Amino acid sequence: MKFAVQHGIGDPGWRPEILEPANVTSWARAVEESGWSGIAFTDHPAPSSKWVRGGGEGSSDLFSSLAYCAAVTRDVKLMTWVLVLPYRNPFVTAHQIATVDRLSGGRLMLGLGTGYLRGEFRAIGADFDGRLARFDEAFEILRTGWTTDEVVRRGPFFDAPGNMLQPRPAQTPHPPLWIHGNSRWGSSGRLVTVTDG
């Protein structure tokens, strides 16, 4: 059995100094040296103040945080827990994911979700009611782009007349995908691992 630990910024009582470089470095190295399997960061770029004051967790940028941890560790896995796909353009997201996977030597693991905070969706201009369909389309673009030479797609949200996702992830066909959320790929309350091949 393997266990990952989420960075302390996920604690509602976090303080800004938890993100000082020396503190993140010492934490990441301690996690690795203690034998934990992975380091995780959560995804809340703009939570409502009401949610935060009510006990919601904090967060830092997932990709920046994981890339930093990759630079100060050797072997520990790096995990998004969870990356909310409907918040983002899938082409930009695939670019970020593959870059972190390359820079970490293939240590990235992806926890993907549909999101649930209506106020956060509003703040970043994402469609809460359409999040399930956006998740499914974005997920298909990621998988297609990582396993084919180009993405040719005309979907309801994203139009790709023949685009490439660069770089390719270090892991083939892509980093491990763990899906949590209400969509075609996952259902609420359970985790689904997606494999290709």
Backbone torsions as a table, in degrees:
resi	resn	phi	psi	omega
1	MET	NA	142.2	-179.2
2	LYS	-120.6	147.0	-179.0
3	PHE	-130.5	140.0	174.4
4	ALA	-113.0	157.3	178.9
5	VAL	-123.5	132.9	178.8
6	GLN	-84.2	141.4	178.5
7	HIS	-57.8	148.5	-175.7
8	GLY	-61.5	-13.5	177.3
9	ILE	-64.6	-17.6	175.0
10	GLY	-72.4	-7.7	176.6
11	ASP	-81.2	130.5	179.3
12	PRO	-58.2	-22.4	-178.7
13	GLY	-93.9	18.5	-177.0
14	TRP	-63.2	154.9	176.7
15	ARG	-121.9	153.0	-175.6
16	PRO	-54.0	-32.8	-177.6
17	GLU	-66.4	-12.5	177.4
18	ILE	-64.1	-21.0	179.4
19	LEU	-99.2	10.8	173.6
20	GLU	-65.0	140.6	-177.3
21	PRO	-51.0	-43.9	-179.1
22	ALA	-63.1	-36.6	-179.0
23	ASN	-72.5	-41.0	177.8
24	VAL	-66.7	-40.7	178.6
25	THR	-60.6	-49.3	-177.6
26	SER	-66.2	-36.6	178.0
27	TRP	-65.2	-49.3	-177.6
28	ALA	-61.2	-42.3	179.6
29	ARG	-68.6	-36.9	177.6
30	ALA	-65.6	-39.7	177.3
31	VAL	-59.9	-47.4	-178.4
32	GLU	-64.9	-46.0	-177.6
33	GLU	-68.1	-25.0	179.9
34	SER	-82.2	-6.5	176.0
35	GLY	92.7	8.3	174.4
36	TRP	-63.4	150.9	-178.5
37	SER	-81.0	-31.5	-173.9
38	GLY	-153.7	160.8	175.7
39	ILE	-113.5	132.9	-178.8
40	ALA	-126.4	147.4	171.6
41	PHE	-128.0	148.3	-178.3
42	THR	-98.9	172.5	-171.0
43	ASP	-125.8	95.3	174.5
44	HIS	-139.8	80.9	-176.0
45	PRO	-69.4	-24.5	-177.3
46	ALA	-154.2	61.7	-179.4
47	PRO	-69.3	156.5	177.9
48	SER	-71.1	147.8	178.6
49	SER	-63.1	-33.7	177.4
50	LYS	-60.2	-44.5	-179.7
51	TRP	-65.6	-42.8	-179.8
52	VAL	-64.2	-47.6	179.9
53	ARG	-64.4	-25.4	179.2
54	GLY	-84.1	7.7	177.7
55	GLY	110.1	6.7	178.3
56	GLY	-66.7	155.6	-176.7
57	GLU	-83.1	160.8	173.5
58	GLY	-90.9	179.0	174.0
59	SER	-163.6	161.4	170.8
60	SER	-120.4	171.5	179.0
61	ASP	-61.9	125.3	-177.4
62	LEU	-55.7	-53.0	-171.9
63	PHE	-69.8	-40.1	177.0
64	SER	-63.8	-44.4	-178.3
65	SER	-64.3	-44.3	-179.4
66	LEU	-69.2	-37.4	177.0
67	ALA	-64.2	-39.7	177.6
68	TYR	-62.4	-47.0	-179.9
69	CYS	-63.3	-35.1	176.8
70	ALA	-61.0	-37.6	-177.0
71	ALA	-71.4	-23.2	-176.0
72	VAL	-108.5	6.3	177.5
73	THR	-129.7	174.7	-178.0
74	ARG	-116.5	-44.6	-168.2
75	ASP	-126.4	-23.4	-173.7
76	VAL	-62.0	141.2	178.4
77	LYS	-71.0	154.9	-178.7
78	LEU	-120.4	128.0	-169.6
79	MET	-132.9	139.2	169.1
80	THR	-90.1	127.3	-179.4
81	TRP	-140.2	88.0	-8.9
82	VAL	-116.9	155.9	174.1
83	LEU	-85.5	122.7	-177.6
84	VAL	-88.9	98.7	-176.5
85	LEU	-58.6	-40.0	-177.5
86	PRO	-66.3	-10.3	175.9
87	TYR	-73.9	-21.3	-163.5
88	ARG	-128.5	159.3	169.5
89	ASN	-72.4	129.0	-175.4
90	PRO	-66.8	-27.2	179.3
91	PHE	-71.2	-42.8	176.6
92	VAL	-65.6	-42.7	-180.0
93	THR	-62.7	-44.6	178.4
94	ALA	-61.1	-37.9	177.9
95	HIS	-62.6	-46.3	179.5
96	GLN	-64.8	-45.0	-179.0
97	ILE	-60.2	-50.8	-177.4
98	ALA	-64.2	-36.1	179.1
99	THR	-65.0	-46.3	178.5
100	VAL	-64.4	-39.8	178.9
101	ASP	-62.6	-42.4	177.3
102	ARG	-63.7	-49.6	-176.5
103	LEU	-65.7	-24.9	-179.9
104	SER	-92.2	-0.2	-177.3
105	GLY	73.2	30.6	176.8
106	GLY	81.9	37.8	-178.3
107	ARG	-106.2	3.4	-174.9
108	LEU	-81.2	139.5	173.0
109	MET	-126.9	138.3	-174.9
110	LEU	-112.4	115.6	165.9
111	GLY	-93.6	120.7	-175.8
112	LEU	-118.2	140.3	179.1
113	GLY	-142.4	173.4	-178.4
114	THR	-94.1	-16.4	-178.0
115	GLY	85.4	159.1	-176.4
116	TYR	-146.3	-7.3	-177.1
117	LEU	-93.5	102.4	-177.0
118	ARG	-56.1	-42.1	-179.6
119	GLY	-65.0	-33.4	177.6
120	GLU	-70.8	-39.8	174.9
121	PHE	-58.7	-45.5	179.9
122	ARG	-61.5	-44.1	-176.1
123	ALA	-61.5	-35.3	-177.6
124	ILE	-98.9	4.7	175.6
125	GLY	78.4	23.5	179.5
126	ALA	-100.4	152.3	-176.9
127	ASP	-86.6	109.4	-179.4
128	PHE	-64.6	-47.5	-175.8
129	ASP	-66.9	-26.6	-180.0
130	GLY	-97.2	12.7	-172.3
131	ARG	-65.1	-31.7	-178.1
132	LEU	-69.0	-45.0	178.7
133	ALA	-67.1	-38.2	178.4
134	ARG	-65.6	-39.3	177.4
135	PHE	-59.1	-50.2	-177.0
136	ASP	-60.4	-43.6	-179.1
137	GLU	-67.9	-43.7	179.1
138	ALA	-61.9	-41.3	179.9
139	PHE	-61.2	-43.0	178.2
140	GLU	-64.8	-38.1	177.8
141	ILE	-63.9	-43.8	178.5
142	LEU	-58.6	-52.6	-176.6
143	ARG	-64.1	-40.6	178.7
144	THR	-65.4	-47.1	-177.0
145	GLY	-64.8	-28.6	179.6
146	TRP	-86.1	-12.1	-175.6
147	THR	-120.7	-0.8	177.8
148	THR	-132.3	169.4	-178.6
149	ASP	-72.9	-29.8	179.1
150	GLU	-154.7	157.8	178.1
151	VAL	-102.4	119.6	173.6
152	VAL	-117.9	110.9	-173.4
153	ARG	-154.2	136.1	169.9
154	ARG	-122.9	98.4	-179.5
155	GLY	-113.0	179.7	-179.2
156	PRO	-67.9	-21.5	-175.7
157	PHE	-117.9	-30.6	-173.3
158	PHE	-131.7	135.9	-177.2
159	ASP	-118.8	116.0	-179.8
160	ALA	-126.5	101.8	-178.5
161	PRO	-75.8	-6.3	-179.7
162	GLY	150.2	73.5	-174.9
163	ASN	-116.1	150.2	-180.0
164	MET	-107.6	144.3	172.3
165	LEU	-99.3	117.5	-179.7
166	GLN	-128.7	145.7	-9.8
167	PRO	-75.0	174.6	171.0
168	ARG	-79.6	148.8	175.8
169	PRO	-61.1	156.5	176.3
170	ALA	-67.6	-35.9	-179.7
171	GLN	-83.8	142.2	178.9
172	THR	-113.7	139.2	-1.3
173	PRO	-76.8	-14.9	-179.7
174	HIS	-169.4	170.5	174.9
175	PRO	-59.9	155.9	176.1
176	PRO	-55.7	139.3	-178.0
177	LEU	-116.1	120.8	175.8
178	TRP	-116.1	121.4	-173.8
179	ILE	-107.2	130.4	173.9
180	HIS	-135.7	126.0	178.9
181	GLY	144.7	174.4	-179.8
182	ASN	-91.1	104.1	176.5
183	SER	-161.9	-176.3	176.6
184	ARG	-62.9	-27.1	-173.9
185	TRP	-94.4	-18.1	-179.1
186	GLY	-152.4	155.0	177.5
187	SER	-123.9	152.6	-175.1
188	SER	-54.6	136.3	175.2
189	GLY	88.2	-3.2	177.2
190	ARG	-139.1	156.6	-179.0
191	LEU	-107.1	134.5	179.3
192	VAL	-118.1	127.8	174.8
193	THR	-95.8	128.8	-177.5
194	VAL	-104.9	128.6	176.5
195	THR	-122.5	151.7	175.7
196	ASP	-114.5	149.9	174.4
197	GLY	128.8	NA	NA
